[in-house]
Amino acid sequence: MEVKSCSKSSLAIRDTLDIVGGKWKLPILHVLVTEGPMRFKELQKALDGITARMLSKELKELELNQMVTRDVFDTAPITVIYTVTDHGRSLGPVIHALYAWGTKHRKQIFDLAG
């Protein structure tokens, strides 16, 4: 049996998931889109359950993929602000659609269980 290569649409989906996949990247983007620019500790507080190490790792990857910017201000102590980029903001409709679907799914599952 011959294995076919992925279609272009499958590659695009895989590329997207490589950038925003995992437990925390979409929630980070969601918070920055809805709440605006934040300092590291503010962002960690808004994302209940994320460790500082994980948040740092995820922010670095999002910055590498031009989804967020990291602005450093020369204050005492140094202030670092994370902001979603226009490129990251373009995921807003996708995040909203995932939220709407997730809300509907949870209702369906809990209605069946209850």
matplotlib code that plots the C-alpha trace (Angstrom):
import matplotlib.pyplot as plt

x = [0.0, 1.4, 1.5, 0.5, 2.2, 0.3, -1.8, -1.1, -4.1, -2.8, 0.6, -0.9, -2.8, 0.4, 2.3, -0.4, -0.4, 3.4, 3.1, 0.1, -0.2, 0.1, -1.7, -0.6, 0.1, -3.5, -4.5, -1.5, -2.6, -6.2, -5.2, -3.0, -5.7, -8.5, -6.6, -3.8, -0.1, 1.1, 4.1, 5.3, 3.8, 0.5, 0.3, 1.2, -1.5, -4.1, -3.1, -4.0, -1.7, 1.1, 4.6, 7.1, 9.4, 6.6, 5.4, 8.9, 9.4, 6.1, 6.6, 10.0, 8.5, 5.6, 8.1, 10.3, 7.2, 6.3, 3.1, 4.2, 6.7, 8.9, 9.6, 12.2, 12.1, 15.1, 13.6, 14.6, 13.8, 13.7, 10.2, 9.3, 6.0, 4.5, 2.2, 0.4, 1.5, -0.8, 0.2, -0.8, -4.0, -5.0, -5.7, -8.5, -11.3, -9.8, -9.5, -13.1, -14.3, -12.4, -13.9, -17.4, -17.0, -15.4, -18.3, -20.8, -18.9, -18.6, -22.4, -23.1, -20.8, -22.0, -25.7, -25.1, -23.3, -25.8]
y = [0.0, 3.4, 6.1, 9.5, 12.7, 15.3, 17.7, 21.4, 22.0, 19.3, 20.9, 24.3, 22.8, 21.1, 24.4, 26.2, 23.5, 23.6, 27.3, 27.4, 23.8, 22.6, 23.4, 27.1, 29.0, 29.7, 30.6, 33.0, 34.6, 34.8, 36.7, 39.1, 39.7, 40.3, 41.9, 43.8, 44.0, 42.5, 42.0, 38.4, 38.0, 39.5, 37.1, 34.2, 35.2, 35.4, 31.9, 29.9, 26.8, 27.7, 27.6, 30.5, 28.1, 27.0, 30.5, 31.7, 28.8, 29.4, 33.2, 32.6, 30.3, 32.7, 35.6, 33.5, 32.9, 36.7, 36.1, 38.3, 41.0, 41.4, 45.0, 45.8, 49.2, 50.6, 51.1, 50.0, 47.1, 46.4, 46.3, 43.7, 43.9, 41.2, 42.3, 40.3, 41.3, 42.0, 38.6, 37.0, 39.1, 37.6, 34.4, 36.2, 34.8, 31.3, 31.6, 32.9, 30.0, 27.5, 29.1, 28.9, 25.3, 24.3, 26.0, 24.1, 20.8, 21.1, 21.8, 18.7, 16.4, 17.7, 17.5, 13.9, 13.0, 14.8]
z = [0.0, -1.0, 1.6, 0.1, 1.2, 3.2, 1.1, 1.3, 3.6, 6.0, 6.0, 6.8, 9.7, 11.0, 10.7, 12.7, 15.4, 15.6, 16.4, 18.8, 19.9, 23.4, 26.6, 27.1, 23.9, 22.9, 26.5, 26.6, 23.3, 24.5, 27.6, 25.7, 23.1, 25.6, 28.4, 26.6, 27.3, 30.5, 32.7, 33.3, 36.8, 35.7, 32.8, 35.1, 37.5, 34.7, 33.6, 36.7, 37.0, 34.7, 36.2, 35.6, 33.8, 31.4, 30.8, 30.0, 27.5, 25.8, 25.6, 24.0, 21.4, 20.7, 20.3, 18.0, 15.8, 15.9, 17.9, 20.8, 21.4, 24.5, 25.4, 28.0, 29.8, 31.6, 35.0, 38.4, 38.6, 34.8, 33.4, 30.7, 28.9, 26.6, 23.8, 21.2, 17.7, 14.7, 13.4, 16.8, 16.9, 13.5, 15.5, 17.4, 15.3, 15.6, 19.4, 19.6, 17.5, 19.7, 22.8, 21.4, 20.4, 23.7, 25.6, 23.5, 23.9, 27.7, 27.9, 25.7, 27.7, 31.1, 30.0, 29.0, 32.3, 34.5]

ax = plt.figure().add_subplot(projection="3d")
ax.plot(x, y, z, "-o")
ax.set_aspect("equal")
plt.show()
